[in-house]
Amino acid sequence: MADIELFSEPPIDKDLLGIDDNILFTNTACDSISSSEITESEELSDSIISRLDTTVTPFNILWCFGVNTKVPFINLTRKGNSTLFFAASHDGVLYDYETKKMTHLQGHQNAITTMTVEKHGKYLATADSGEENCIIVWHLSKCKPVCTIFKANESGTALLAMSKTGRYLVSVSTEQMPTIKFWLWTYDATDAYDSTVITKFSYGNPVAVEFNPNMDEHFMVAFEKQVIFLQWDPEAGTLSDEVAPNIRNKGKMGKITDCTYIEDCHECIAVTTQGYALVFGNSLYVTPYQEGDILDNRKYYVKMVRIATANIKCVTYVDGLIATGDVRGYIKFYDKQLKILYWCQSFNLPPIRNIRFNIEPRRYKFENPEDLNDVHFQIPSPRKIIDGDYDDISDDYEILYKSLVPSDATVHKYPFIVRDFIVATEDGNLVKVDYLNNMVEPIFYVTDAEVAAIDVHDESPYLVIAYKNGRISLYHYETHVLVNTAVLPEASTKLPEKETDEFEVLDERPSLQKVIRTKLPEKETDEFEVLDERPSLQKVIRAVTTVKYSPKCYHLAVGRGNGEVWFLDPIMMKNKKDTPACHSYFFIQKIIFSQDNKYFAYYDSNRTVSILLYKNETDDWIVMGKIRSHYKPLTDMIFSSYLPPELFSIGLDRHLVKYDLANSGNGQIVIEFRVRIDQRSTPNAFIFYPLTQAKTFLVADDQFKLKILNMETLIYNDVYLGPSYGCYSEAPIVKMSILPYSGDEYLIFSTEKHIGIHKLPPDGNPYKYTGTIGHPVKLLDYALSPCGRYIFTDGDDDSCVLMWEINTEAVENLIKVGGKELEPFYCLIEGGANGWLFTEMQNLFYYMQILHQGENSQLPRNVSDCIALTEVPDLMRACGFYPTEYEVEIMLNDVRLHFLQLSDTNEEEITFIDFIKLYINHRPAHGISLDKLRRAFEGFCELGDYADAHISGEEFANVICTQGERFGEEAAKKCLSILLRCNQEEEVENEDEGFSFLPDDINFDVFVEDILGIDMDRSIIN
């Protein structure tokens, strides 16, 4: 938890909160670096640390393309300040729609779900839902948090409201039985002062919470089928029992959507999906409100009034009027008796989500345009101007002329005056309404669906955003202006003729690296899961799935969920042809172009790779062929960064495939080679690695490793621990790119939710990478600007694209804090440099020297800082890492190549420092969990034809000796007898009995406790 300190300058308005200097606030984590983090570094002095700019963050949000209108926004507009506040994913955005400037309030790990503000617009609160959820109260003039409530609710906050004076907060949780909590945030931010749990499922989900503008202690919570009233007792420090009025005729009212109190009145209103207004009050008849009346929040259900024929989405009270917005885009105003006074229905607005009025009421004065004697038309004398002896009231009031002001719907036709307002629409837009001039002004551009894909122009500052409904929009990301937008035609619903039953299957034999034609087998083969590509029951969808510019941006390709690929003009966004290229009927997952713009390739969700060739003469793409070269889903595919272009793909089948483009065509794709490159891990992403002389790939796998794969030998040269701790411990890298114009020094990467920067070359140092949350749910993709200054991110089920500034200084500062040699690696060893594991590794390292020289040698011991490479596998096992024979080969190859690169010599020894780094880089990043061990044992049993997670002792030994990396019978017998602590003399006597010492039946418990010797009852590890 961040440091807590008193906020005292400037003091908070006493009239606002009734307090002075008792506001608590939390510092951000980057405000300071704890000295304990650098005590192990002897190279960095305090003066060097003090000179580091610790406020630099790796990514800063600069702009947001789109608005999340599912979360009600806040209108902060007042005289001289045209600002509103809205949510964009986990980012809170203060946007001045006159100056077109954004200020970003970052502090949430999860998507913001609700927000609220007090009536003066000085303090604003935001809340989120999910793990590590919180409520943050912001000081808007400083744009800083003054109070943070961590883990405010178990699963998150659905609704939040702040009292009109800002003293209190009420939160409603997201659980099935929601908890209503009452917070005195100005006094204590650790826990709610009181709470109540709603146990009646018949109420439905909570939809709104409102404070009484005349009484801070009174509030109401609206559910889909019920409204409840509560009040806070300041003397007792508790909430009253909930009051739930009995609503009659619930069957015809629909569901409640919103609610509001009526100021200076005993009544309040809730609106429904069937166009009804539910009225609640302190009595069944109308009683006039008088100043000084003792208000009571124990309301009765009064009546139900039909005020619209459509779903009313929102209701609010302002300037003595009740305002509503419905799904037809109509805005209506009523008096306190629900008599209609005015309506706006000529604006042709989409369905309305919310209406928010300016903070300050309209200050106006009616004038007659023909009255030249009016003070506003009189020019003061020159003497008064020189002496300053006159009052300039021109800016105090808005001059209105009765003849131009619209009238209300009463018989008297009174002028209808209300403050200006902004509405949020269903298509993701915010619209400023000027009802006096009968005008609407969109504040943002249309984002009428969730974002599906993004890409950036190579030569101009253009960002293309593809939406799931087929809309393609092009933005100038430096000026934030929409350049062009278009909507793709409706997706075709016609299914093609059934394809031939022939299918291209790769012969995996190394001696026959070619493609053969074979009949489609009735039964699936072991190597390929061959499927009919004609989805008779698959829905043809319109959603865009991917978008990609070609190098130099000659082409723009858009892929759809039904397999269509459209080619658009890169700037005008117009279709180049009336019909799409449709060579697949499944979800297009990735599109790529070769560097010379000659080849175009993509793969779909059915594991089919399609390759097209560009013809300059006809400006058309010709299909070379398609193939299913992987028997499991593909994870990545790239063209080479050099010419002539080469195409490679990897998949969950752990294979690397290279396609022979020169010999492919006429419907056939030729495979140059197909090689398995991993034994246990699966590759997630790969790129060409620029920091080696030989042609190599940098591969990121699902075990949090970064590996350098030699393209000639197809063997890993190096294996390093990648981003795997902190926020990156939950998911491995799924995409990575070299940062442009960085001298190949930095790697930009993304995981399931995070984006990050990694300093190259990788070496397992945990201080060489840093990052932030890119999206709180799931990061779909990112795109880098060609200048290397910006990164754009889009997320799942989100209509916003965030534009970030990249700061490489942040990772450079972190590297300096980490230290040198082994200092950055100590944190990866349990207990650190002074822990039991590090001490044990030192002892074992020198014991290996004794074993290598002979335990019973009479010669003087030659102790050094090196051991022979032949001892490394056993030393690894002694330290708790049990590599396979394949992993041992990769490990030793890693060490030998390292020495070759440094000194051009083939060393057969390794130092203790290099051994520690080797151990950290090659061992499992997070160990082996019991669940993973159980799954491995179940797979082991299936190899022995035992499907119910147990196996006989005889079959257990047979599988060990005949499957996978086979054990010799004698070696297996020796190892198992040692693990089971068998008497060696008895073992020699019973040598002919084979594996009779094994238990007759082995289940998972026997395997773990008896064979592996793991004490499952031990709770403390000494």
N, C-alpha and C positions, 0 to 999 in steps of 0.2 A: 504494500500500500504506500502511496506517495506521502511525502511529508505534509503535515497539517500545521498551518500557522494562522495567526490572526490577521484579518484584513481590516486596516484602519484608515487608509488614506486613498481617496477621500471618504469620509464617513457616510454611511447609508442614511437616507432621509428618515428622520424619526417619525415623521407623519406617515411614511409609507409602511415601515415595519415595526415601529415602536421600540427599536433597539438602536445601539450605536456601533459598538466595535465587536460584536459577537458573531459575525459571519465567519464560518469556517470555509476554507477552500483548499483544494489539492493542487500541488504542483505536478506538472507533467514529468514523465520519467526521464526526459532528456534535459531537465533543468540542471542536473549536476551529476557528477560521476563519483560514486563512493570510493573513498581511499582504499577500502578493503579489496576492491577489484584489481588493484595494481600493486599490492604489497609484494607479490612474488616477482615483480619485474625490477631487476637491479639496474637495468639500462636506462630506465626512464626516471628522470628526476622530477620533483614536484614542480619545478619551473616549466619543464617541457609539458607536463600534463596541464598546467594552468594556461598554457598558450593554445591548447587545442580548443577549437570551437565546438563545444559539445551540444550546441543548439542546432547544428546541421543535421537534418534528417535525410535519409536516402531518397525519399520521394515526397514531393509537396504537391498537393492538389492545386491546380491553377484554374480549371474550368470544368463545368459539368454540362454535357450536352443531353438535355432531357430533365424531366421532373417526375418524381414519384407522387402522383396525385392521389394514390391510395391512402397516403398519410395526409390528413388535413394540414394545409399550410397556414401561415400566420401573416396577416397584413399589418405591417408596422408603419404604414404611410401616415405622415403628418406634415405639417407645414415645414417646408425646407428639407424634407427627408422622404424620398420615394423608395422605401425599402420593404422587402418582404422576406420571409424566412420559409424555406421548404426543405424537405428531406430528399436526398439522393443516395440511395443505398445506406451506408453507415456514416455518411457525411451530412452535416447540417450546413446549409448554404444561406448566407445573408446576401441578397441580391438587390442592388440598386438599379431599377429598370430604367432610370433616366440616364445615368452615366455609364450603364452597362458594365458594372464592376461587381465582382464576387468576393466575398470573404468566407472562408471555410472554417467551420467549428468542428474539429476532429477530436474524438475522445471515446467513441463507441466501437466495440469489437463486433457487434451484431448490427443488423439492419435497424434503423430507427423506425419505431412502430407508432409513436405518438409524441405530441409536443403540446405545450401550453404556455401562456404568457399572462402576466398580470395587466391590469387595465391601463397602466401608464407606459407599458412597453419597455421597462427598464430591465426586468429580469425575466428570463425565459428558461423553461425546463424541457429537456428531451429525455426519452426513455427508449429502451430496446428490449428484445426478447431473445432468449437462448442462454447458453452457458456464459458465465461471467457477465450477466446482464447488469445494468446500472441505470440510475437516474442522475442526470447532470443538470445543475442549475447554472445558467450563464449570466454574466454581467454584460449586457449587449453593447454598451458604449466602449467597454474594454475588450470585448470578444474573448473573455477568459472565463473559465469555470470558477465559481465561488463555493460550490458545494457538490460533492460527488457521493452518492449513496450506492455502495457496492452490493451486489446480490440483493437488490431491492425485493425481488420476488423469486420464487423457486425456479420457474421456467421463463419468466419474463413479464413485462408490463404490456397490457393490451390498451389501457386507457389511462390518461393522466390529466389532472386539472389543477390549476393554481387559483387560489382565491383572488378576488379582485384587488385586494390590497397587498397580495403577495405573501401573507403570513403563513398560509397552509398549503399543503399538497395532498391530493387524494390520488391513489393509484389503484387500478383494478388489474389483477393478474390474468394470465392466459390459461390457467388450469381449467379442467372441466368443471370443477367446483371453484369458481373464482374467489379470491381473497381481496377484500376491500381494505386498504391500509390508509391510515391518517398520519401525515408527517408534519411535525413542526421543524422544518428544515433549517430555520434560522437559529435554533437552539441545540439540536442534536441530529447529526446525520448518520448515526450508526444503526438506528432501528426505528420502526414506526411506534408512535405513542399508543395506538390502539388499532385493532383490526377486527373484521368480522368475515366469516366464510359463508358464502351463499351455497346452500346444499340442495336447493330445489332445481332439478334439471328442467322442469317445465318452463322456467324463465327463459331458456335459450341463451345465446351468446350475448355478452355485454356490447353495447353499440355506442353509448355516449355517457359522459359524466359532466355535470354542471354545478357550479357554485351559485348561490343566491347573491345577486349584486348588492342587495340591501343588508345582507347578514352573512358575514364570512363563515360562520360556524354551520350554516345550513347548506346541504348539497343533495343532489339527486343522481341516481344511476339508472340509466335506461337499458333494459334487456330487450330481446326480440319480442317477448310476450308479456313483459311486466316492467313497471317503473317502481323503484323503491326510494324512500326518503330517509335520510339519516341526519343527525346533527351532533356536533361536538360540544361537550360540556367542559369548559375551561377549568372550572373549579374542581370537578371530580377527575378530570383528565381521562375521560372515557367517551366512547361513542354511544349514542342511544340505541335502543333496539330498532331494527329496521321496520319501517312502515310500508306495507305493500297494499295499496288500495285495490279493492275488488273491481276489476274492469269487466263490464258487461259486454256481451256480444263480441267476444274475442274472435269468434270464427270468421266474422266478416271484415275485421279491421286489417288483416294481413299481418305483417311484421313491423315492429317499431324500428325506425331508422335513425331518429335524432330527437333531441329534446332541448328545451330552453326555459329559463325563468323569465317572467315578465317583470320588469323593473317597476318599483313603486306600486306593487299590486300583490294580492294574496294568491294569485293564480300562476300556473305554469302549463306548458304545452309540450306534447309529444306528437310526432307525425309518423305515418305508416306508409307501407307500400301500396295500399289500396286508396290512397288519397285522403285519409281521415286525419283529423286533428283531435287528439285526446286532451281534454281539459281537466286539470286537477286544481283543487282549492281547499281552503280551510272550512268552507261551508258550501252547501248545495245551491246557494243563491249568491248573487253578486253583492259584495260589501265594499264600500269605498275605502281606499287606503288613505290614511292620514299620518302625517309625520309624527313620530313618537309612538306609533302603534307597536305593541309587542308581537313580533312575528312568531309564528308557530310552523314548524316544518312537518307536522303530522297532517298530511294532505288526504283529501277524499277524492274519489273519482266523481267528476261532475257530469260530463257529457262527452259524446262523440259527434264531431261535426265533419261532414264531407265537404272539403274545400278544394278538391281537385279530382280529376278523373284519371290521373296517372300516378305513378310511383313518386312520392315526395322523398327526395334524397337528403334534404337538409332543412333546418329551420334555425333562425336566430332572431334575437330581439335587438333593435337599435332605434334610437331617437323616437321612442314612443310607437314604433311600428314592429310588426311581426313579418319577417321576410322568409320566403320559402323558395327552393329550387327543385325542379323535377326532371324526370328522364326525357321530357320533350324539349328541354332547354329553356323552359319558361321560368321567369323570376316574378314572383307576385308579392305584394305588400298588403297587409291587413292591419286593422286597428285592434285594440285589445279585446273587442267583442267578436273578432274574426270576420269583420265585414271588409270586403275587398276595397282597397283604395287605389291601387295602381298596379300595372303589370307590364313586363317587358317580354314580348314574344316575337318581335320582328327582327331580332338579331341573328336568327338561324343558328343558334348555338347547339353544340352536341349535348348529350345528357350531362347534367350538372352534378358534380360531387359535393362541392362546398361553396359557400359564400362567406367572404370575410370583408368587413367594412373598415375604413380608415380609423385610426385610433382616436383622432380628434373630430368632434362634430363640425359641420360646415358653419363658418362664420360669414354671414351674408347680410346684405342690406338691399331692400327693394328701392329702385329709383325709377323715375320717369325720364326716358331719354330726351324729352323735350324741355325738361326743367333745367335751364341753364343757370339758375340761381342756386342750384345745389352746391353744397360745400365741395363736392368732388370735382366740380367743373370750374371752381373759382381759383384764379392764380394769385398767390400771395404777393404782396408788394415787394419790390426789390429790397427795401430797408429791412423787412421781416426776414427775408432770405439771408441777408448779410448778417443780421443779428441773431439769426437762428430762433427768432421769436414766433414760431408757429409749430403746430403739431402735424406731422405727416402721417395721416391715417390711411393712406392709399393701400398699404399692404395688410391692414388689420382686418378688413372686411372684403368679402367677395361681392361685387356689385351685380345684382340680378335685376332683370326687367320683367315685370309681371306678364307682359305680353309674350315673352319668349319662354317662360317657365311652364312646364306641363302642369295640368290641373288634375286633381284626384277624381275619383268616380262618384263623389257625393253630389247631391242635387245643387249644392252651393258652389261646386267646382273651385274649391280652394286650391291655391298653388301647392304643388306636391314637392316638398323639399326633404332630401335625405343626403347623408354624406356619401361620397363616392365609394365604390367597392370593387373587388376583384373576385372572379369566380374561377374555380378549378373544374375542368371538364373531363369527361370519361376518356377522351382521346389524348390525355397526357399534356394538356396545355393550360396555361394561366391567361385569363383574358381580363383586361381592365375595361370596366364599363363606365361610359360617360352618358348617363341617361338624360342629362339636360340637353345634350346635343344629339341624342339618339345615335351614339357611336360606340363601337367596341374596338379595342386595340389588342391584338395578341401580344403577349409578353415574350413567349417562346414559340419556337416552330413546332409543327405538329409531330408528335411521337406517339402515334395511335396504336402501338403494339410494343411487345417486348423486343429488345435488341437480339438479333440472331448472330451477327458476325460483323467484323470491322476490318479495315485495312487502310494503309496510308500510301499516298502517291509518292513515287520515288524522287520526283524532281520539283514538285510544287507543294506548298503547305496545304494539302487537301486531305481530308479524312472522309472516307466513305463508310456509311453506317447502313447495314441491311437489317430490316425488321422482319419479324416472323410473318407478317401479313403480306409480304411482297413489296413493301415500300423500300426504295433505295434512295438515300439522301447523301449529298456531297456538301461538306462544310469546309470553309476556310478556317483552319484551326488557330490561326494567329489573330484574325479579326472576329472570329466566332460567328461569321455570317453564313447563312444557307446559300449555297451557290446554285444547286439544282436538286430537284427531287422528282422521282418517277415511281410508278407502281407497275410491277410486272403483270402481264396478262394472266388470266385465270389458268390454273393448272389443267393440263389435259386429263380427261377421265377415260380415254380410250386405251384399252390394253392392247399391246402388240400381239402379233401371231406367236404361237408357241415356238420356242427356239428348238434347234436341233438337239438331239440327245448326245451329240459329241461334245466332249469337254477337254480342255487342255490340262494335262496332268504332268507334273514334272517328275522325271526319273531322278531319284536322289543319289544314285550311284556316282561317286566322284569321277569314275572313268568315263561316264556318259553324261557329260554336262550338256544336256539338250532337252528339247521339248518334244514329246511324242503325242500322237493323236490316238485316243482310245475311246471306246464306247463308254457311255455313262454307266457306271456299275449300279446294279440293283441295291447292293449293300454298300454302306460307306466303308472306304478303305481306312487303314490305320493311319496313313499319312495325310489324307485329305478328306475333309468333311464336305463332300460335293452335294450341293443343293440345287434344286430347280430354281432358276432366277425369275420365274414368272409368278409373282405374288397374287394368286387368285383372290385371296381374302384381304390383302393389304389395302388399307385406305390410301387413296391418292390425295396427298395434302398439298397445300399451297405454300407452306412455310419455307422461307429461305434458310439454308443451313450454313452456307459458307460463301465468302466473297474474296476475290484475290486479284490484285493488279499484277501484270507481267513486268519484268525488268524494263526500265525506260517508259513503262506505263503505256505501251502501244495497245494493250488489250485489258479488258476488265471482264472477268468471268464470275458468274453468280450460280451457285448450286442450290438445288431445292431438295426437299424431302422425298419427292417422287422420282428422283433420278434425273430431272431436267437440268441442263446447263445452258444458261443464257449468256451471250456475249454482248456487252453494252459499250457504247461510246464512253471512253474514260472520263470525259468532262461533262458532256451533255446528258449522260445517263439514258440515252435512247437505245432501243434494241437495234442491233445491226441487221437482224433478220426477223422475219415475222414468226418463225418457228424456232424452238430451242433444239439444241443437240441433245438427243435423248438416247443414250446407249446403256442405261441402267434403269432400274425401277425401284431403287432403294435409296436410302438416306445418303446424300453426298457428304462425306466427312472431311475431306481435305482436297484442295486444288493447288497445283504447283505448275510453274513454267520453267523452262530451261533458260539459261543465261542469254542465249542467242535468240530467244523467242521463237525457236523452231519447233519445240515440242511442248506439249501440254498433257499433263497426267492428273488423274484423280483416283481415289478409291472410295468405296461406299460401305455401308454397314453390312453388306453381304460378302465382304472380303474380296470383292472384284476390283482389280486394277485395270483402268482403261487408259490408253495412250493415243493421242491424236497428233497429227503432223500438219503444220501450217503451210498453205499454198499462197504465195504472194500474188500469183496471177489472178486468182479468183477471190482473194481475201476470205478464204474459207479454211475450216479445220477438217481434215480427212482422218477418219478412224483407221489407225494402224491395226488395232485389235484389242482384245481384253483377255485377262487371265486371272485365275484364282491361285496365286502362287503361295499363299499361306493357308494352313489348315485351321488357324485361329485368327481372331480379329487383328487387323493391322493397327499399329500404334504410331507409326510415323513413316514418311516417305520424303526423299529429297533428291533434287538434281545436283550434280557436281558444280562447284564454284569455278571450274576450269572448263576449257573447250578442248576437244569436242565433248558435248555433254554426256554424262553417264547418270543412270537412274538407279537408286537403291531404295529398299524398303525393309522395315523390321516389323515384327508382330509379337503377339503373346505366345506364339509357338517357339520363341527364342531364336528364330532364324533371321539371317541377313540374306537378302536376295538382290542380285545385280541383274539388270535387264540388258540384253544386247539390242540396242536401238538400231544399229546399222543393219542388222539382219532380220529385223522385225518388219511386218507389214502384210498386206493382203489378208487381214483377219487373224494373223498369227503373231504372238509375242514370244520371242526367244529368250530363254533364261541363260545367262552366262554362267552363273553359279548360284547355289543355294546352300548355305552353310549354317550350322548351329553354332552360335557364338556364346551361349551361356548355358550353365548346367542347372542352376537353381533359380537365379533371378531372371526377371523379364525386362527387356529394354523398353523404356517409355518414350525416349526421344533421343535423337542424335543429330549432330551437325559436323561439318568439316572443321577439324582443329587446325588453326593457323600457326601454332607455335612450335611445330616440329618440321624438320627438313623433309622427312618422308611423308607420304600421303596417309593421313590418319583421321579417324572419326573420334569425336568426343561423345560418349554414350552415357546417358543417365538411366539408371534402372530403378526398379521398385524396392530395392534394398538400401536406398539412400547412398548409392555409390556413383562416383564419376569415374569412367574408365576410358582409357585411350586405346583404341583398336587400330592395329596396323592393317592397312588395306591390302598389303601384299601377302603377309603371313596369315592374316585373319585371326591373330592371337592378340590378346590384351598385353600391351607393353607396360601399362601402369594402371593401378587401381587405387582410388583415393576415396576417403570419406567425404561425401557431399553435404549440403545443408540438411541437417538431421536433428538439431536440437532447438530448444525454444519453441517458437511458433512453427518451425519446420518439422517438428517431430511427428506431426499427425499425418503428413502426406509427402511423398517424394516428388521430385521434379517431373513435370509432364511436358514442359516446353522450355527451350533455351535459345538464345541468340547472342552473337557477338555484338557488343555495342558499337555502332558506327562512329568513326572519327575518334576512337579512343586508343589507337595504336595497338589494337587487339589485346588490351590489358584487362578488359572487364567483360564479364558474362552476365547478361540479363536472363533471369529465369522465372518461371512461375510454377507453383504447386496447385493444389486444389483450391486454396483460398488466397494465397499470398504471392506477392511479387518480390523479387530480390536482386541484389547486385553481388556478384562473386568476383573477387580479384584473381586474375590468372597469373601464373599457372596454378592449378589446384594442388594442394599438398596435404589436405586433411585438417588444416588449421581452422578451428571454429571461429576465429576472429577475422577471417577473410571474406565473410559474407554477412550481409544485413539486408533488411527489407521491411515490409509492412503489409497490412491486410489489403489485398486488392479488391476483394469482394467478400462480404460476410457469409454468403451461402455457398456459391460455387463460381469460380472464375472460369468463364468460357474461353477467353482468348486475350491476347494483348498484341499491340502493334507498336513498333518503334518508328519515330520520325527519322527521315534520312539524315538529318543533322546530328542525331544522337542526343538531343537535348530533352526530348519528350517521350513519354510512353502513354499509350491509351489502353484502357481496360474496359471490358464489358462482362456482365455476370448473368447468371441464370435467373430467369423470371424477373427481369429488371429492364426498365425502359431508359436507363441512364448509361452514358459513356463518360468515364472520368478521364481527364487529361492531367497527367502528372509531370512535374519537372524532375529530372534525374540529377542527383548530386553525388558524384563519385567521391567527393571529399569525406563523406560520412564513413565509407568503408576504409579509407586511408587512415582516418583518425582511429578507427577501431583496431586496425592492425598495429598501430603504435602502442595502443593500450595493452594489447595482447602480449607483447614482449618478443623475445628471440629464442632460438634453439628450441628447447623442450617446454619453455614457459607457457606457450599457448595450449599445449597438449595436456598439461597436468589436470585440467578440469574434466578431461575425458576419461580419466582413470579414477576409479572409485577411491575416495579418500585423498586424492591429490598427491602431491609430492611426498607428503609425510604419512600417507595412508598405508594400510597393511598390504594392499595389492602391489603397489610400487616397490615396497621393500621386498616382498616375495619374488617379484620379477628380477630384482637385482641379485638376490641370492641364487635363484635358479639359473640366471645367466652365467654366473661364475661357476656354478656346479656343473654346467654343461662343458665348461673348459676342462674340468677334472675328468668327466666321463670321456671326453675326446682324447685326453692324454693317457687314460687308463686309471681305473680306481686303485689298483694295487702297484702302481709304478713306484720304483725306488729312486727314480731320478728326481732332481729338484723341480718343483712346480714352476711352470712358466705362465704367470698370470698377466693377462693383457686386457685391452678394452675390446677385443674381437673374439668371435667364435666362428667356427666353420659353418658354411651354409648348410651342410648336411645335418647339422644339429638343430636347425631352425624349426622343422616340422614338429619334432618332439618337444621343443621348448614352447611352441605355440600351444600344444595340447596340455602341457604342464600348467600353462597360464589360463586354461579354461576355454581355449578356442580350438575346435576340432575340425580342421579342414579336410575336405575330400582330397583324393589323389590329384584330381584335376585342379583343384584350388591350390594345392602345394606346388604344382608345376607353374601355375600363373604367378604365384608368390615368388618363387625362386627366379623366374624369368624377369619379374619386376626388379629385383635387386641387381641382377647381372646387367640389365640394360641401363639401370641408373648409373652404375660405375662406368659403363662404356660411354655414356653421354658426358660424364664429368672428366674422366681421365683417359678415355680411349684404351682402357685396360680391362681385362676380364678377371675381376677379383672373385675369390671364393670364400671371403670372410665378410662378416657384418659387424658393425660396432653396436654398442648398447643403445645409443641415441637412434640409429637407423632401425634397430629392432623395435624399439618402442613405437616409432612412427609406422613401421610395417604392421605391427600388431593392431594398432588403432585403425589403420586404413582397411585392413582385410577382414577383421572380425565382424560379426553381425553388429549393425549399428546399435540396436536396442536389445541385444541378447536373443535368446530363444524362449518364447513364452510357453506356458503349459498347454495352451490351446493349440499352438503350432506343433508342439510335440505330440499331442493327441491325434491331430490330423495326419501327421507323418506315420504314426503307429497304425492308424486305420488303413492308410494306403499300403503299408507293409503287410497287413493281414490280408488285404485283397489280392496281393501278389501270390499269397499262399492259398488262394481259393477259400478264405475264411471271411465271410461278409459281416459278421456280427462282432467285430472288434476283439477277437481273441484268436489264438493260434497255438497249435501244438508245439512242443519243444523240438520235435524232429523236423517239422516243416519250417520252424523258425531258423534253425541252422541251415536248412536247405536253401532258403531264400537268401541268406547272407552269403552263401558260397556260390550261388548260381545267378543272382540278379544284380544289376547295376555294376558298380565297381567291385568285382568279385573278390572275396577273401579266399585265400588258400585254406584248406580244411585244417591244417595244423595251426596256422596263424589264428583262425577263428576259434579253435578249441582252446588255444593258450589264452587269448584275450577274454573269452567268456568265463573260463575257469578262474581267472584272476578276479574278474568282476564279481563272481559268485562266491569268492573266497574259498575255493575248493582246496583241499589238502594236496600238495604237489606229489607226495609219495603215493597217495591213493590214486591220483590221476595217472601216474606211470603204470601202476599195477592194473588199472582198468582201461588201458589204452585201446584195447580192441572193442570196447563197448561204445565208442564214438562219443555222442553228445548226451549220454544217459544222465549226466549230472544236471541237465537242464530240467526245469519243472515240466510236468506232463502237459499242463495247460497254462498258457501265458496270456493274461489280460493286461490292460493298460496299467493297473495298479502294481501288478507283479513286475512288469517291465520297468516302471519308474523306480519303485522302492527296492526291489531285490536285485535287478540286473544293473540299473544305472546307479543305485545306491543313494537316491535322493530321499532325504527325510521329509516327508510331507507334513509331519506334525510339528516341525520346527518353526517357531514364529520369530525367533531372533537369530540373526547371523552375527557371530562374534567376529 
